[in-house]
Amino acid sequence: MGAEFVCPQLPHRPDLALAVVEAEIARQRKEKITLVGSSLGGFYATWLAEKHDVRAALINPAIDPHVGLSAYLGPQQAFHGGERYELTEEHLRQWKELFVSKVRPERYLLVVETGDEVLDYRAAVRKYAGAKQVVVQGGDHSLASFPEHIPLIMEFAGMD
């Protein structure tokens, strides 16, 4: 049986975003799942990986959005799709509830770039100490070197 790639558009609300991914996880055989998350998606992937005992490849992941995004409360526009929404204290509260303080490093592949202008890559390196890590000098939050890492991510997911 072939591998399936699923990339749902996630709502801005944390509870709804997780509901979308949880529904996809329920459709799959857990031992074959590898989550891939970038930025806030990496934060969600961490919580889901720990909850469901699955692997996750993290790309410049957010570590503590309940702290880091508190300065951005108010009107926002989604990067993909252009949806307008209000970032509220409720978002921060939900992210705080989802914060995972200690991870099982063997479940993770971490790919970060030191030039990330949004997040401090060193926080991710510390949090995922013991995980397979790729730290690329330079770059940016979009992970400019992403195409170079696709084979490694596919191998980590068991799709090599």
C-alpha positions as CSV (number, residue, x, y, z in Angstrom):
1,M,0.0,0.0,0.0
2,G,1.3,3.5,-0.9
3,A,2.0,6.3,1.4
4,E,-0.6,9.1,1.7
5,F,0.3,12.8,2.1
6,V,-2.3,14.9,3.8
7,C,-1.9,18.7,4.2
8,P,-5.1,20.2,5.6
9,Q,-5.6,24.0,5.8
10,L,-5.7,24.6,9.6
11,P,-8.1,27.2,11.1
12,H,-6.6,30.0,13.2
13,R,-8.2,28.8,16.4
14,P,-6.0,26.2,18.2
15,D,-8.9,23.9,19.2
16,L,-10.3,23.8,15.7
17,A,-6.8,23.3,14.2
18,L,-6.2,20.3,16.4
19,A,-9.7,18.9,15.7
20,V,-8.8,18.9,11.9
21,V,-5.5,17.0,12.5
22,E,-7.1,14.7,15.1
23,A,-9.7,13.7,12.5
24,E,-6.9,12.9,10.0
25,I,-5.0,10.9,12.7
26,A,-8.1,8.9,13.4
27,R,-8.3,7.9,9.8
28,Q,-4.8,6.5,9.7
29,R,-2.8,3.7,11.3
30,K,-0.9,5.4,14.1
31,E,2.4,3.5,13.7
32,K,2.7,4.9,10.1
33,I,2.0,8.5,10.9
34,T,4.7,11.2,10.7
35,L,3.6,14.7,11.3
36,V,5.4,17.6,9.6
37,G,4.9,21.0,11.1
38,S,6.4,24.4,10.4
39,S,6.3,27.3,12.9
40,L,3.0,27.1,14.8
41,G,2.4,23.8,13.0
42,G,5.5,22.5,14.6
43,F,4.1,23.5,18.0
44,Y,0.9,21.6,17.2
45,A,2.9,18.6,15.8
46,T,4.8,18.4,19.1
47,W,1.6,18.2,21.2
48,L,0.1,15.7,18.8
49,A,3.2,13.5,18.6
50,E,3.4,13.3,22.4
51,K,-0.3,12.6,22.7
52,H,-0.5,9.9,20.0
53,D,3.0,8.5,20.3
54,V,3.9,9.3,16.6
55,R,6.9,10.9,14.9
56,A,7.2,14.5,13.9
57,A,9.5,16.5,11.6
58,L,9.6,20.1,12.8
59,I,10.7,23.0,10.7
60,N,11.6,26.2,12.5
61,P,8.9,25.3,15.1
62,A,7.3,27.7,17.5
63,I,8.2,26.7,21.1
64,D,6.0,28.9,23.3
65,P,3.4,30.8,21.2
66,H,1.5,31.7,24.3
67,V,4.5,33.9,25.2
68,G,5.9,34.9,21.8
69,L,2.7,35.9,20.1
70,S,1.2,37.8,23.1
71,A,2.6,41.0,21.5
72,Y,0.5,40.5,18.4
73,L,-3.0,40.5,20.0
74,G,-5.6,42.1,17.7
75,P,-6.5,41.9,14.0
76,Q,-4.4,39.5,11.8
77,Q,-4.4,38.2,8.3
78,A,-3.6,34.6,7.6
79,F,-0.5,34.1,5.4
80,H,-2.1,31.4,3.3
81,G,-5.6,32.2,2.1
82,G,-5.7,35.7,3.4
83,E,-8.4,35.1,6.1
84,R,-8.8,37.9,8.5
85,Y,-9.2,37.1,12.2
86,E,-8.7,38.5,15.7
87,L,-5.8,37.1,17.8
88,T,-7.2,37.0,21.3
89,E,-6.3,36.1,24.8
90,E,-8.3,32.9,24.2
91,H,-5.7,31.8,21.6
92,L,-2.9,32.4,24.2
93,R,-4.8,30.5,26.8
94,Q,-5.3,27.5,24.5
95,W,-1.6,27.5,23.4
96,K,-0.5,27.6,27.0
97,E,-2.7,24.5,27.7
98,L,-1.0,22.8,24.8
99,F,2.6,23.6,25.8
100,V,4.7,20.5,26.2
101,S,7.5,21.1,28.6
102,K,9.4,17.8,28.1
103,V,9.5,15.8,24.8
104,R,10.7,12.3,24.0
105,P,13.5,13.3,21.6
106,E,13.6,10.0,19.6
107,R,10.3,10.9,18.0
108,Y,11.6,14.1,16.4
109,L,13.5,15.4,13.4
110,L,14.3,19.1,13.9
111,V,15.3,21.3,11.0
112,V,16.1,25.0,11.7
113,E,17.9,27.8,10.2
114,T,20.0,30.2,12.3
115,G,18.8,33.2,10.3
116,D,15.1,32.8,11.3
117,E,13.9,36.3,11.9
118,V,10.8,35.3,13.7
119,L,11.9,32.6,16.2
120,D,15.1,31.9,18.0
121,Y,16.4,28.6,16.6
122,R,18.4,28.0,19.8
123,A,15.2,27.6,21.8
124,A,14.2,24.7,19.5
125,V,17.7,23.2,19.6
126,R,17.5,23.2,23.5
127,K,13.9,21.9,23.6
128,Y,14.6,19.0,21.2
129,A,18.0,18.1,22.6
130,G,18.7,14.5,21.8
131,A,16.5,14.5,18.7
132,K,18.0,14.2,15.2
133,Q,18.8,17.9,14.4
134,V,19.8,19.8,11.3
135,V,20.9,23.3,12.0
136,V,21.6,25.3,8.8
137,Q,23.6,28.5,9.0
138,G,21.7,31.5,7.6
139,G,18.3,31.2,6.0
140,D,15.0,32.6,7.4
141,H,11.7,31.6,9.0
142,S,10.4,30.2,5.7
143,L,13.3,27.7,5.8
144,A,14.9,28.8,2.6
145,S,16.9,25.5,2.4
146,F,13.7,23.3,2.6
147,P,14.1,21.6,-0.8
148,E,17.5,20.2,0.4
149,H,15.8,18.5,3.4
150,I,13.0,16.8,1.6
151,P,14.9,13.5,1.2
152,L,15.8,13.5,4.9
153,I,12.2,14.2,5.9
154,M,10.9,11.4,3.6
155,E,13.4,9.0,5.1
156,F,12.5,10.0,8.6
157,A,8.8,9.4,7.7
158,G,9.7,5.9,6.4
159,M,9.0,6.9,2.8
160,D,12.5,6.6,1.3
